[in-house]
Amino acid sequence: MGDSPASTALSLSEARGWIGYGVDDSGGSGVGEVHGFFVDAQSGDPTWLIAKHGRFGRTLVVVPLRDCAAGGGRVWVAHDGRTIRSSPVVDPARPLLREHELTICAHYGIGERVARAAEVAGRPEGSVTSQPAR
């Protein structure tokens, strides 16, 4: 997937259509279900897919939306299941702060000069960078 903002052409309304889809890792194994999305606090563009996994789907994590593709009722993520399941847990009702997003980016190997990390690295410390999609 590209690192430019233009590569995030998925609209929020299109992304919402994915809610309830199964989430598969890079090897094709099921790792959860699409629960929702976070959007950029400034632009409103979708940034993170919220996936629920674990026993009874109680654990909520995010995956970079840029690393996702959907079709046939499934979303494929360009990361292995272990990486997805070990992602920092999120509360889908609370916004993400700059520092939390940078931690999540680092977990997925996104350096501060590329993709989402580059978009939020220059914002003020403690600022809200993504918020739950409404």
C-alpha positions in Angstrom: 0.0 0.0 0.0 1.2 3.5 -0.6 2.3 6.0 2.0 0.7 9.1 0.5 -2.7 10.5 1.8 -4.1 9.8 -1.7 -3.7 6.1 -1.0 -6.5 6.3 1.7 -9.2 6.9 -0.9 -11.6 4.8 1.0 -14.5 6.9 2.2 -16.0 6.6 5.7 -19.3 5.5 4.1 -17.5 2.7 2.2 -15.6 1.7 5.3 -18.8 1.5 7.3 -20.0 -1.1 4.9 -17.2 -3.4 6.2 -18.6 -3.5 9.7 -19.3 -7.1 10.6 -16.9 -8.4 8.0 -14.4 -11.1 9.1 -10.8 -10.0 9.4 -8.1 -12.2 7.9 -4.4 -11.9 8.5 -1.7 -11.9 5.7 -1.8 -15.7 5.7 -5.6 -15.8 5.2 -6.4 -17.0 8.7 -9.4 -15.4 10.5 -8.3 -13.1 13.4 -11.5 -11.2 14.2 -14.3 -9.0 12.9 -14.6 -5.4 11.9 -16.1 -3.4 14.8 -15.7 0.2 13.5 -13.2 2.9 12.6 -11.3 5.8 13.8 -11.1 9.0 11.7 -8.5 11.7 11.6 -9.4 14.5 14.0 -8.6 17.2 11.5 -9.7 15.8 8.1 -12.4 13.3 9.2 -10.8 10.7 6.8 -10.8 7.1 8.1 -7.4 6.1 9.6 -7.7 2.9 11.6 -9.9 -0.2 11.4 -11.1 -1.4 14.8 -11.1 -5.2 15.0 -12.6 -7.3 17.8 -11.0 -10.6 18.6 -10.5 -13.0 21.4 -12.9 -15.0 23.4 -16.4 -13.6 22.7 -14.8 -10.7 20.7 -14.1 -8.6 23.8 -10.7 -7.4 22.8 -10.6 -4.3 20.5 -7.4 -3.4 18.6 -6.7 -1.2 15.5 -5.0 -2.0 12.3 -3.8 0.6 9.8 -6.6 1.1 7.2 -4.0 1.6 4.5 -3.0 -2.0 5.0 -6.5 -3.4 4.4 -8.5 -4.6 1.4 -12.0 -5.9 1.4 -14.1 -8.2 -0.8 -16.6 -10.9 -0.4 -17.5 -10.1 3.2 -13.9 -10.3 4.4 -11.2 -7.8 5.1 -7.6 -8.8 4.5 -4.9 -7.1 6.5 -1.2 -7.1 5.4 0.0 -8.2 8.9 0.2 -11.6 10.6 -2.3 -12.6 13.2 0.2 -12.4 16.1 0.9 -8.8 15.2 -2.8 -7.9 15.0 -3.8 -9.7 18.2 -0.9 -8.1 20.1 -1.7 -4.5 19.0 -2.3 -2.1 21.8 -5.9 -2.3 23.0 -8.2 0.6 22.2 -11.5 2.0 23.6 -13.7 2.6 20.5 -15.6 5.3 22.4 -12.5 7.4 23.2 -10.3 9.4 20.9 -6.6 8.5 20.3 -4.0 10.9 21.4 -0.8 11.6 19.4 1.4 9.5 21.7 -1.0 6.5 21.5 -1.2 6.6 17.8 2.6 6.8 17.5 2.9 3.7 19.8 0.4 1.8 17.6 2.3 2.9 14.5 5.6 1.6 16.0 3.9 -1.7 16.8 3.1 -2.1 13.1 6.6 -1.0 12.0 5.4 2.4 10.7 8.3 4.8 11.1 7.7 8.4 12.1 8.6 9.6 8.6 6.0 7.6 6.7 2.3 7.0 6.4 0.1 7.7 9.5 3.0 8.3 11.8 4.3 11.2 9.6 0.8 12.7 9.6 0.6 12.9 13.4 4.2 13.2 14.5 4.2 17.0 14.0 1.0 17.6 15.9 1.2 18.9 19.5 1.9 16.4 22.4 -1.3 15.3 24.0 -3.4 16.3 21.1 -6.3 14.2 19.8 -5.3 12.9 16.4 -8.0 10.3 15.7 -11.5 10.0 17.0 -14.2 7.3 16.8 -16.2 7.5 13.6 -19.7 8.6 14.3 
